[in-house]
Amino acid sequence: MHIILAPDSFKGSLSATEVCQAMARGIKKVVPEAKIIPVPMADGGEGTTSSIVDATHGTLVEGVSVHDPLGRPIAASYGITGDGQTAVIELAAASGLSFLKPAELDPSQTTTYGTGELIRHALDQGLRTFIICLGGSATNDAGTGLLKALGYRFLDDSGRELPDGGLALQHLHMVDDTDADPRLRDCSFQIACDVANPLVGETGASAVFGPQKGATPQMVSELDKALHRFADVVKQKRGIRLHHLAGAGAAGGTAAGLLAFLNAQLLSGIQLVKKTVAFDALLQNHKPHLILTGEGKLDAQTCYGKVIAGICQSAKSYHIPVIALAGAIGDDLEPLYKEGLTAAFAIANGPLTLEDSFAKAALLIEKQTEQIMRIFTLNGERGIHRA
């Protein structure tokens, strides 16, 4: 029996690789001879670098000296795919919320500069193809900090360079690319994104994501105006209209900055990850009898750009059953069933606090996987059955 394991991480407890390991232990208890193909997945958010590096047998570049969202020195990392051709960089690795204490959250001042430093380091290593993963950012600066690290200058009407942070963009008058890193002309950038929010407006970057980064209602309004100003300047100077472009609001508008100045391609995170790890080719080559997937929470929203939905869409074409595990399961899974999900199971085996669920996640996944396999092999033929 061939089984592909393609879960997302269970955020706060297990990486996607660790979820695969727990699932594999559960399978082996029932079908010790099973051929298990682990393919750790992600949708463009935190954990995407690890998933791609693990799935492609790539490498992790660690200990890169960069700056955090408030300009403090830190050590960060990024990945290189197994073919040595592509850098995989998460915004969260240098510009993420995890670097800030609650009292430090302030998207009017935070910057993506550190992420640009990671790109620059990868350029120094000879890399020219990039996957930028937009999730978990602490910023609202439209990626201008990132671009500053690559030589771009953002100026007011007196020709003075703007300070860091999203609020300063309300004074943006022009963008000077005279000193932009010339190596960028030879580069291609793909943006892995799991949201469709526009740059500005009621569903834009500032309104939807600003509060979780520390923005007050008044600050949300001011940041939205600042991003609107950024979009106006881009439209005037480069002829690109970003204001209401779907996905441009990802990571505090970083997607917009990459689209405008690095000629980036905006893609669904899960679709990009599937392409990078050649997921559909795995299905064709291994013809698995079952796919096990999972994530921390499973509900109707999972259909919109999340890992499980992407796995189901691929599996449906090959009539492969898909079973999902989750820390919590919502009420309405009908949209996922229509996408190809066979069944879903919560991992909890009794009343648990959130802390206990996180601490015991690996064991709970292992045990629930064992029970799934006992059901799946009931026909006596190791579950070798296709619809």
C-alpha positions in Angstrom: 0.0 0.0 0.0 1.2 3.5 -0.9 0.2 6.4 1.3 1.2 10.0 0.8 1.3 12.2 3.9 0.7 15.9 3.0 -0.2 17.9 6.1 0.3 21.5 7.0 1.9 22.4 10.3 -0.3 22.4 13.4 0.6 25.9 14.4 1.9 26.4 17.9 2.7 22.7 18.3 4.1 20.7 15.4 5.8 21.4 12.1 4.5 19.7 9.0 7.4 17.4 9.1 6.7 16.4 12.7 3.0 15.8 11.7 4.2 13.5 9.0 6.4 11.6 11.5 3.5 11.1 13.9 1.2 9.9 11.1 3.8 7.5 9.9 4.1 5.9 13.4 0.3 5.4 13.4 0.3 3.8 10.0 3.1 1.4 10.8 1.2 0.0 13.8 -1.5 -1.3 11.4 0.3 -1.7 8.1 4.0 -2.1 8.8 4.7 -2.9 5.1 3.1 0.3 3.8 5.2 2.5 1.6 4.9 6.0 3.1 5.8 9.1 1.1 6.0 12.2 3.4 5.4 15.5 1.7 5.3 18.3 4.3 3.0 21.1 2.9 2.3 24.7 3.5 0.2 27.5 2.0 2.7 30.4 1.9 2.6 31.3 5.6 5.0 30.4 8.4 6.5 27.0 7.9 6.6 27.2 4.1 10.4 27.3 4.0 10.8 24.2 6.1 8.1 22.4 4.0 9.8 23.2 0.7 13.3 22.5 2.0 12.3 19.1 3.4 10.2 18.1 0.4 12.9 19.0 -2.1 15.9 17.8 0.1 17.2 21.3 0.1 19.3 23.2 2.6 18.6 25.8 5.3 20.9 28.8 5.4 21.1 29.9 9.1 22.6 32.6 11.1 22.3 35.5 8.6 22.7 38.8 10.3 19.7 41.1 9.6 17.4 43.5 11.4 14.1 42.8 13.0 10.9 44.9 12.5 12.2 47.6 14.8 15.7 47.6 13.4 17.4 45.5 16.1 20.1 43.0 15.0 19.0 39.4 14.8 20.1 36.1 13.1 17.6 34.8 10.6 17.4 32.0 8.0 16.1 31.1 4.6 15.9 28.0 2.5 17.4 26.8 -0.8 15.6 24.2 -2.8 17.2 20.8 -3.5 18.3 21.8 -7.0 20.2 24.7 -5.6 18.4 27.2 -7.8 15.7 28.9 -5.7 15.8 30.8 -2.4 12.7 30.4 -0.2 12.3 33.4 2.1 9.6 33.9 4.7 8.7 37.4 5.7 8.2 36.1 9.2 11.8 35.0 9.4 13.1 38.6 9.8 10.0 40.8 9.8 7.5 38.7 11.8 5.3 39.3 14.8 7.2 36.8 16.8 10.1 39.2 17.3 8.0 41.8 19.1 6.5 41.9 22.6 2.9 43.0 22.8 3.9 46.5 23.9 6.2 46.8 20.9 3.5 46.2 18.2 3.3 49.3 16.0 2.7 48.9 12.3 3.2 52.6 11.8 6.9 52.1 12.6 7.8 48.5 11.8 9.8 47.7 8.7 10.4 44.8 6.3 14.1 45.8 5.9 15.4 42.6 7.4 13.6 40.5 4.7 15.4 42.6 2.1 18.6 41.8 3.8 17.9 38.1 3.4 17.2 38.6 -0.3 20.5 40.5 -0.6 22.4 37.6 1.2 20.8 35.1 -1.3 21.9 37.3 -4.2 25.4 37.2 -2.8 25.2 33.4 -3.0 24.4 33.5 -6.7 20.7 32.8 -6.4 18.4 34.6 -8.9 15.1 32.8 -8.4 13.0 33.6 -5.3 9.9 32.4 -3.5 8.8 35.0 -1.0 6.3 33.7 1.6 4.0 36.3 3.0 2.7 35.3 6.3 3.1 36.4 10.0 4.4 39.9 9.3 4.5 42.7 11.9 4.5 45.3 9.2 2.3 47.6 7.1 5.0 49.3 5.0 4.0 48.0 1.5 7.4 46.2 1.4 9.3 49.5 1.2 11.7 48.4 3.9 12.5 45.3 1.9 13.1 47.5 -1.2 15.3 49.9 0.7 17.6 47.1 1.6 17.9 46.4 -2.1 18.8 50.0 -3.0 15.5 51.7 -3.6 14.9 55.2 -2.1 11.5 56.5 -1.1 11.4 60.3 -1.0 9.1 63.1 0.1 8.4 66.3 -2.0 11.7 67.8 -0.7 13.8 64.9 -1.9 14.4 63.6 1.6 14.3 59.9 2.3 11.3 58.7 4.3 11.9 57.1 7.6 10.9 53.4 8.2 7.4 52.3 8.8 4.0 52.4 7.1 2.9 55.7 8.3 5.7 57.6 6.6 4.3 56.6 3.2 1.6 59.3 3.6 4.4 61.7 2.6 5.7 59.7 -0.4 6.3 61.7 -3.5 8.7 59.7 -5.7 10.7 56.5 -5.8 14.3 56.6 -6.8 15.7 53.3 -8.2 19.0 54.7 -9.4 20.9 52.6 -6.8 18.7 49.5 -7.0 20.8 46.4 -7.0 21.6 45.7 -10.7 21.4 41.9 -10.0 17.6 42.3 -9.6 17.3 42.6 -13.4 18.3 38.9 -13.7 15.9 37.7 -11.0 12.4 36.3 -10.9 10.2 36.6 -7.8 7.2 34.5 -7.0 5.0 35.5 -4.1 3.3 32.7 -2.1 0.2 34.1 -0.6 -2.9 32.7 1.1 -5.1 35.8 1.2 -6.9 37.8 -1.5 -7.2 41.2 0.3 -6.6 44.3 -1.7 -4.1 46.9 -0.7 -6.6 49.6 0.6 -10.2 49.9 1.7 -12.5 48.1 4.1 -11.0 44.7 3.3 -7.5 46.1 2.7 -4.2 45.4 4.5 -4.6 48.1 7.2 -8.2 47.4 8.1 -8.1 43.7 8.2 -4.6 42.9 9.4 -3.6 46.2 11.1 -5.3 45.5 14.4 -3.6 42.2 15.0 -0.3 44.0 14.5 -1.1 46.7 17.1 -3.0 49.3 15.1 -5.6 51.4 16.9 -8.8 52.4 14.9 -7.2 55.8 14.3 -4.0 54.3 13.2 -5.8 51.9 10.8 -7.3 55.0 9.1 -4.0 56.7 8.8 -2.2 53.6 7.5 -4.8 53.0 4.9 -4.4 56.6 3.7 -0.6 56.0 3.6 -1.0 52.9 1.5 -3.4 54.7 -0.7 -0.7 57.4 -1.3 1.8 54.6 -2.1 -0.5 53.1 -4.6 -1.2 56.6 -6.2 2.6 57.2 -6.6 3.1 53.7 -8.1 0.2 54.3 -10.5 1.6 57.7 -11.5 5.2 56.7 -11.9 5.0 53.1 -13.1 1.5 52.8 -14.6 0.5 49.9 -12.3 -2.8 50.2 -10.4 -2.5 48.3 -7.1 -5.3 49.8 -5.0 -7.8 47.1 -5.3 -5.8 44.3 -6.8 -6.7 41.0 -5.1 -3.8 39.8 -2.9 -1.9 43.1 -3.0 -2.7 43.7 0.7 -0.9 40.6 1.8 1.7 41.1 4.6 0.9 44.8 5.1 1.0 45.5 1.4 4.4 43.8 0.9 2.8 42.0 -2.1 2.1 45.4 -3.6 5.7 46.5 -3.3 7.0 43.3 -4.8 4.5 43.5 -7.7 5.4 47.1 -8.4 9.1 47.1 -8.2 10.4 43.5 -8.6 8.0 42.4 -11.3 6.9 39.6 -9.0 4.2 37.0 -9.8 1.5 36.6 -7.2 0.4 33.0 -6.7 -1.7 31.0 -4.4 0.6 29.7 -1.7 -0.6 26.1 -1.8 -0.5 26.0 -5.6 3.0 27.3 -5.6 4.1 24.8 -2.9 2.4 22.0 -4.8 4.3 23.0 -8.0 7.6 23.4 -6.2 7.4 19.9 -4.6 5.9 18.4 -7.8 2.9 17.1 -5.9 0.8 16.1 -8.9 3.7 14.2 -10.4 4.0 12.3 -7.1 0.3 11.3 -7.4 0.9 10.1 -11.0 4.1 8.2 -10.2 3.2 6.5 -6.9 -0.6 6.1 -7.5 -1.3 6.2 -3.7 -4.2 4.4 -2.2 -4.7 7.1 0.4 -3.6 10.6 1.2 -3.5 11.8 4.8 -3.5 15.5 5.3 -4.2 17.9 8.2 -3.9 21.3 9.8 -4.7 23.0 13.2 -8.2 24.0 12.4 -10.6 22.7 9.7 -13.7 24.6 8.7 -15.5 26.1 5.7 -12.7 28.7 5.4 -10.3 25.9 4.6 -11.6 25.9 1.1 -10.0 29.3 0.4 -6.3 28.8 -0.4 -5.4 26.4 2.5 -3.4 23.2 2.3 -6.2 20.7 2.7 -8.3 22.3 -0.1 -5.3 22.2 -2.5 -4.5 18.6 -1.7 -8.2 17.6 -2.3 -8.2 19.4 -5.6 -5.3 17.4 -6.9 -6.5 14.1 -5.4 -9.9 14.4 -6.9 -8.6 14.2 -10.4 -7.0 10.8 -9.6 -9.9 9.5 -7.5 -7.7 9.2 -4.5 -9.4 9.3 -1.0 -8.3 12.1 1.2 -8.6 11.9 5.0 -7.8 15.0 7.1 -6.8 15.3 10.8 -7.3 18.6 12.7 -6.9 20.0 16.1 -10.4 21.4 15.8 -13.2 20.9 13.2 -15.9 23.4 12.4 -19.6 22.7 11.6 -19.8 23.1 7.8 -17.4 20.9 5.9 -19.7 20.5 2.8 -17.6 22.8 0.6 -14.6 20.6 1.4 -16.5 17.4 0.6 -17.3 18.9 -2.7 -13.6 19.6 -3.3 -12.8 15.9 -2.7 -12.4 15.4 1.0 -13.4 11.9 2.0 -13.6 12.4 5.8 -12.2 14.5 8.6 -11.3 13.6 12.2 -10.4 15.7 15.2 -7.3 14.4 17.1 -8.6 15.0 20.6 -9.5 11.9 22.5 -11.3 13.6 25.4 -11.6 17.0 27.2 -8.3 18.8 26.8 -7.1 22.3 27.5 -5.4 24.1 24.5 -2.1 23.8 26.3 -2.6 20.0 26.7 -3.7 19.7 23.1 -0.5 21.4 21.9 1.7 19.4 24.2 0.2 16.0 23.2 -0.4 16.8 19.5 2.1 14.2 18.2 0.7 11.4 20.3 -2.9 12.3 19.5 -2.1 12.4 15.7 -0.4 9.0 16.0 -3.3 7.4 17.8 -6.0 8.9 15.5 -4.0 7.8 12.4 -3.8 4.3 13.8 -7.6 4.2 14.2 -8.1 5.6 10.7 -5.9 2.8 9.2 -7.8 0.1 11.1 -11.0 1.3 9.5 -9.4 1.8 6.1 -8.1 -1.8 6.0 -11.3 -3.4 7.1 -11.9 -5.0 3.6 -8.9 -7.2 4.2 -7.1 -5.9 1.1 -5.2 -3.1 2.9 -7.6 -0.5 1.7 -6.8 -1.0 -2.0 -10.1 0.3 -3.3 -10.8 3.2 -5.7 -14.1 4.9 -6.2 
